[in-house]
Amino acid sequence: MADSPDPTVLVIGGGASGNAVTILLRRAGITVDLIEARPDWNATTGSGITLQGNALRVLRELGLWERAEACGFSFGTLGITAPDGTVLHIAEDIRTGGDDLPATLGMQRPQLQQILIDAVRACGATVRLGTTADALEQHADGVGVRFSDGSESRYDLVVAADGLNSPTRAAIGITDRPEPTGMGIWRIAAPRPECVTRSDLAYGGPAYIAGYTPTGEDTLYAYVVEGCRDRASVDPADHADEMRRLAQAYGGAWPEITKHITDPKQVNYTWFTRMLVKGSWHRGRVVLVGDAAHCCPPTLAQGAAMSLEDALVLAELLTSGRDWDDELFQAYYERRIPRVRAVVEASVQIGRWQLDGVRDADVPGLIGRTMNLLKEQP
């Protein structure tokens, strides 16, 4: 256990991994403060998210599966289509969370975040929004923290869950940063046509990938992937026009979806990135989780799942009765790195094949091998 009789933990960042580790540590009676830079706790950010079984398994451990199931849309197959909408193949999704959970659940991302927010509020953690950690002072048995409001406190452990561009990661001397993979993605939330009951992906046409995922009885999110552009060349006022121009080339459910791509404020454009911190995910009593430690393009839809699994494994180790020392934090890394590496490498490889136009690539085989690995407990 930590050196103090009543251990204290600071969680920096209120996304999937930060919220999840907060809930799990509070369940074990550990005092947790959570700070989040965004005053709105990212409660309305994002369009949709695809959660596969291994992510749902963690939500069940958090006691949140029933709420997520009620909000989302479950399905068990993936459709591959031609650009004109012709269905070429329907693949059975692998149930990475076990046979008692759906293979896949589509959700609106703000709904998932609100479920996690509500659980954090209910668990008794102290939450400070619009707050950042401006300085960290490491000690042998803890970390002194100075916050953006001028206050200071000391903790037995700091969990850095502050995302892709984590200031905490940089502050503790880890120099890894996300790198673009060469693709950019346009996303939007839209009404769900009745015919959309699973994810369908079209390869080819003016984009590398055009796809959609149901996120509820009445909603879906749609996405179009192309070569990444210089962000400065993409005027936010033109986001809807640009996505609609690409989407208009696709058939099937796309004509119905495209009618709703009208408001540029509802369209998100971002690059695919990759990062994997190697060697260890901690320095002293500061440890990384989620996107602060790794990120990958969404070609396998495993970003949130990997973040949730990080939180589960770290919380399990912190509440195991072991000393909070280098050996424990290295055990966390050693347990997570093979699984995360496999996901990052497979996600990047699938995108690289598409960028390079490799037509004989074994995409189904790579997906299947990776997903079968994820059936094991994290």
C-alpha positions in Angstrom: 0.0 0.0 0.0 1.0 3.7 -0.1 3.2 4.8 2.8 0.4 6.9 4.4 -2.4 5.1 6.3 -5.1 6.9 4.2 -3.6 7.2 0.7 -4.5 10.1 -1.5 -4.5 10.1 -5.3 -4.7 13.0 -7.7 -6.2 12.1 -11.1 -5.4 14.7 -13.8 -8.0 14.5 -16.6 -11.6 13.5 -16.6 -11.9 11.4 -19.8 -12.6 7.7 -20.0 -9.4 6.5 -18.2 -9.4 9.2 -15.5 -13.0 8.8 -14.7 -12.8 5.0 -14.6 -9.7 4.9 -12.3 -11.3 7.4 -10.0 -14.5 5.3 -9.6 -12.4 2.1 -9.0 -10.1 3.7 -6.4 -13.0 5.3 -4.5 -14.7 1.9 -4.4 -11.7 0.7 -2.5 -11.9 3.6 0.0 -9.0 5.6 -1.4 -9.3 9.4 -1.3 -9.2 10.8 -4.8 -9.2 14.3 -6.2 -9.9 14.7 -9.9 -9.1 17.8 -11.8 -10.2 18.5 -15.3 -9.0 21.5 -17.4 -12.3 21.9 -19.3 -14.9 23.7 -17.2 -17.7 21.6 -18.9 -15.9 18.3 -18.2 -16.0 17.6 -22.0 -19.7 16.7 -21.4 -20.8 17.7 -24.9 -17.7 17.0 -27.0 -17.6 14.4 -29.8 -20.1 12.6 -32.1 -20.1 8.9 -31.6 -17.9 6.1 -30.3 -17.7 2.3 -31.1 -17.2 0.2 -28.0 -16.3 -3.4 -28.5 -16.8 -6.2 -26.0 -13.5 -5.7 -24.0 -14.6 -2.1 -23.4 -18.1 -3.2 -22.3 -16.4 -5.7 -19.9 -14.8 -2.8 -18.1 -18.0 -0.8 -18.0 -19.7 -3.8 -16.4 -16.9 -3.9 -13.8 -17.6 -0.2 -13.1 -21.3 -1.0 -12.7 -22.3 1.1 -15.7 -23.0 -1.5 -18.4 -26.8 -1.4 -18.0 -26.9 2.4 -18.4 -24.6 2.2 -21.4 -26.7 -0.6 -23.0 -29.9 1.5 -22.6 -28.4 4.5 -24.3 -26.5 2.8 -27.1 -27.1 0.4 -30.0 -25.8 -3.2 -29.8 -24.9 -5.2 -32.9 -22.7 -8.2 -33.8 -21.7 -7.9 -37.4 -19.7 -5.6 -39.7 -20.6 -4.9 -43.2 -18.1 -4.3 -46.0 -19.7 -2.4 -49.0 -18.7 -1.1 -52.3 -18.8 2.7 -52.7 -22.2 2.4 -54.4 -23.6 0.7 -51.2 -23.6 -2.9 -52.6 -22.9 -5.2 -49.6 -19.8 -7.3 -50.4 -19.3 -9.1 -47.2 -20.8 -9.4 -43.7 -18.4 -10.4 -41.0 -19.3 -11.7 -37.6 -17.7 -9.5 -34.9 -15.6 -11.3 -32.3 -17.1 -11.1 -28.8 -14.0 -9.8 -27.1 -15.9 -9.2 -23.8 -17.2 -12.8 -23.6 -20.4 -14.4 -24.9 -22.6 -12.7 -22.3 -21.9 -9.2 -23.8 -22.6 -7.9 -27.2 -19.7 -7.8 -29.7 -20.1 -4.1 -30.3 -22.1 -1.1 -28.9 -22.3 2.2 -30.6 -23.0 5.2 -28.4 -23.1 9.0 -28.6 -19.8 10.0 -27.0 -21.4 12.7 -24.8 -23.8 10.1 -23.4 -20.8 7.8 -22.4 -19.1 10.8 -20.8 -22.2 11.7 -18.9 -22.6 8.2 -17.5 -19.0 8.3 -16.3 -19.4 11.8 -14.9 -22.5 10.8 -12.9 -20.6 7.8 -11.5 -17.6 9.9 -10.5 -20.0 12.4 -8.7 -21.7 9.5 -6.9 -18.5 7.8 -5.8 -17.4 10.6 -3.5 -14.4 11.9 -5.3 -13.5 15.6 -5.0 -13.8 17.2 -8.5 -12.4 20.5 -9.6 -13.2 21.7 -13.1 -11.4 24.3 -15.0 -8.3 23.4 -13.0 -4.8 22.2 -14.1 -1.7 21.1 -12.3 0.9 23.8 -13.0 3.8 22.3 -11.1 4.8 18.8 -9.8 7.5 18.3 -7.1 8.4 14.6 -6.8 9.3 13.1 -3.4 10.3 9.5 -2.5 6.8 8.8 -1.1 4.6 11.3 -3.0 4.1 14.3 -5.2 3.6 18.0 -4.3 1.3 19.7 -6.7 0.6 23.4 -7.3 -2.7 24.1 -9.1 -3.7 26.8 -11.6 -5.8 28.5 -8.9 -2.7 29.0 -6.7 -3.5 26.3 -4.2 -1.1 23.4 -3.3 -1.5 19.9 -2.0 0.5 16.7 -1.6 -0.5 13.2 -2.8 0.8 9.7 -2.5 0.2 9.3 -6.3 -0.6 11.3 -9.3 -2.4 9.6 -12.2 -1.9 11.4 -15.5 -5.0 10.9 -17.6 -4.7 14.1 -19.5 -4.9 12.9 -23.0 -2.9 12.8 -26.2 -0.9 16.0 -25.6 -0.5 15.4 -21.9 1.3 18.2 -20.1 2.0 15.9 -17.2 3.8 13.4 -19.5 6.1 16.2 -20.6 6.5 17.5 -17.1 7.9 14.2 -15.9 10.4 14.1 -18.7 8.8 11.6 -21.1 9.4 13.1 -24.5 7.0 10.9 -26.7 4.4 12.8 -28.6 1.6 11.7 -31.0 2.7 11.5 -34.6 0.3 11.8 -37.6 -0.2 8.6 -39.6 -1.1 10.3 -42.9 -4.9 10.2 -42.6 -7.6 12.6 -41.6 -11.2 11.9 -40.5 -14.4 13.9 -40.9 -17.1 12.9 -38.3 -20.7 13.9 -37.7 -23.7 12.8 -35.6 -26.9 12.4 -37.6 -30.3 10.7 -37.5 -30.2 6.9 -38.1 -31.9 5.6 -41.2 -34.0 2.5 -40.3 -31.7 0.4 -42.6 -28.6 1.1 -40.5 -28.3 -1.7 -37.8 -24.5 -2.2 -37.7 -21.3 -0.6 -38.8 -20.8 -0.6 -42.6 -17.5 0.4 -44.2 -16.9 1.3 -47.8 -13.4 1.2 -49.1 -12.5 3.2 -52.2 -14.2 6.1 -53.9 -12.9 9.6 -53.2 -12.0 8.6 -49.6 -10.1 5.7 -48.1 -13.0 4.8 -45.9 -16.6 5.9 -45.6 -18.5 4.4 -42.7 -21.2 4.8 -40.1 -22.2 3.3 -36.8 -25.6 3.3 -35.1 -25.4 5.0 -31.7 -29.0 4.7 -30.5 -32.6 4.1 -31.8 -32.6 7.4 -33.5 -28.9 8.3 -34.0 -25.7 7.3 -35.7 -22.3 8.8 -36.4 -20.8 8.9 -39.8 -17.2 9.3 -40.8 -15.1 9.7 -43.9 -11.4 9.1 -43.9 -9.0 10.8 -46.4 -5.4 11.8 -46.6 -4.6 14.3 -43.9 -4.6 18.0 -44.9 -2.8 20.9 -43.5 -5.3 22.0 -40.8 -4.7 25.7 -41.7 -6.1 24.9 -45.2 -9.4 23.7 -43.7 -11.6 26.6 -42.8 -14.1 25.5 -40.0 -16.8 27.3 -41.9 -16.4 24.9 -44.8 -16.4 21.7 -42.7 -19.9 20.7 -43.7 -19.3 21.4 -47.4 -16.1 19.4 -47.4 -17.6 16.4 -45.7 -20.7 16.5 -47.8 -18.6 16.7 -51.0 -16.8 13.5 -50.0 -19.9 11.7 -48.7 -22.0 12.4 -51.8 -20.0 9.8 -53.8 -21.3 7.0 -51.7 -24.5 5.0 -51.9 -26.5 2.8 -49.6 -27.5 4.7 -46.5 -25.2 7.6 -47.4 -27.7 9.7 -49.4 -30.0 9.9 -46.4 -27.1 10.7 -44.1 -25.6 13.3 -46.4 -28.9 15.3 -46.2 -28.0 16.1 -42.6 -24.4 17.3 -43.2 -25.3 21.0 -43.2 -24.0 22.6 -40.0 -20.2 23.1 -40.0 -20.2 23.4 -36.2 -21.5 19.8 -36.0 -18.6 18.4 -38.2 -15.3 17.5 -36.6 -12.1 17.1 -38.6 -9.0 15.6 -37.0 -5.9 13.6 -37.9 -5.1 10.0 -37.1 -2.2 9.8 -34.8 -0.1 7.1 -33.1 2.1 7.0 -30.0 3.3 4.3 -27.7 5.4 5.2 -24.6 8.0 2.4 -24.2 10.1 1.4 -21.2 7.8 2.4 -18.4 4.7 4.5 -18.0 5.8 6.2 -14.7 8.4 8.4 -13.2 8.5 8.2 -9.4 4.9 8.6 -8.1 3.4 9.9 -11.4 1.9 7.3 -13.7 0.3 7.5 -17.1 -3.0 6.0 -18.2 -4.9 6.0 -21.5 -4.1 8.4 -24.3 -1.3 10.0 -22.2 0.6 6.7 -22.6 -0.6 5.5 -26.0 -2.9 6.3 -28.9 -3.7 4.7 -32.2 -5.9 5.5 -35.3 -9.5 4.2 -34.9 -9.1 1.5 -37.6 -9.8 -1.1 -34.9 -12.0 1.1 -32.7 -10.0 0.2 -29.6 -8.9 3.6 -28.3 -11.4 3.9 -25.5 -11.2 0.2 -24.7 -7.4 0.4 -24.1 -7.9 3.5 -21.9 -10.6 1.8 -19.8 -8.5 -1.4 -19.5 -5.5 0.7 -18.3 -7.7 2.1 -15.5 -8.9 -1.3 -14.5 -5.4 -2.9 -14.3 -3.8 0.1 -12.5 -6.6 0.2 -9.9 -6.4 -3.5 -9.4 -2.7 -3.2 -8.6 -3.1 -0.1 -6.4 -5.7 -1.9 -4.3 -3.9 -5.2 -4.1 -2.1 -4.4 -0.8 1.3 -4.1 -2.5 3.6 -1.2 -1.9 3.2 1.7 -4.3 6.7 1.5 -5.6 8.6 1.2 -8.9 8.1 -2.6 -8.9 4.3 -2.1 -8.9 4.3 0.6 -11.5 6.6 -1.5 -13.7 4.3 -4.5 -13.3 1.4 -2.3 -14.5 3.4 -1.4 -17.6 4.6 -5.0 -18.3 1.0 -6.3 -18.0 -0.4 -3.7 -20.4 2.4 -3.2 -23.0 2.0 -6.5 -25.0 -1.8 -5.9 -25.5 -1.5 -2.2 -26.2 1.4 -2.7 -28.6 -0.5 -5.2 -30.6 -3.5 -2.8 -30.9 -1.4 0.2 -31.8 0.7 -1.7 -34.4 -2.3 -3.4 -36.0 -4.3 -0.2 -36.1 -1.4 1.6 -37.8 -0.7 -1.2 -40.2 -4.3 -1.3 -41.5 -4.1 2.4 -42.2 -0.7 2.1 -43.9 -2.0 -0.6 -46.2 -4.8 1.7 -47.3 -2.5 4.6 -47.8 -0.1 2.5 -49.9 -2.9 0.9 -51.9 -1.9 -2.6 -51.0 -4.7 -4.8 -52.5 -3.6 -8.2 -51.3 -3.2 -7.2 -47.6 -4.5 -9.6 -45.1 -6.7 -7.0 -43.2 -9.3 -9.6 -42.0 -6.6 -11.9 -40.7 -4.8 -9.1 -38.8 -8.1 -7.9 -37.3 -9.0 -11.4 -36.3 -5.7 -12.2 -34.7 -5.7 -8.9 -32.7 -9.3 -9.3 -31.6 -8.7 -12.8 -30.4 -5.9 -11.5 -28.2 -8.4 -9.1 -26.6 -10.7 -11.9 -25.5 -8.3 -12.6 -22.7 -8.7 -10.6 -19.5 -6.6 -7.4 -19.6 
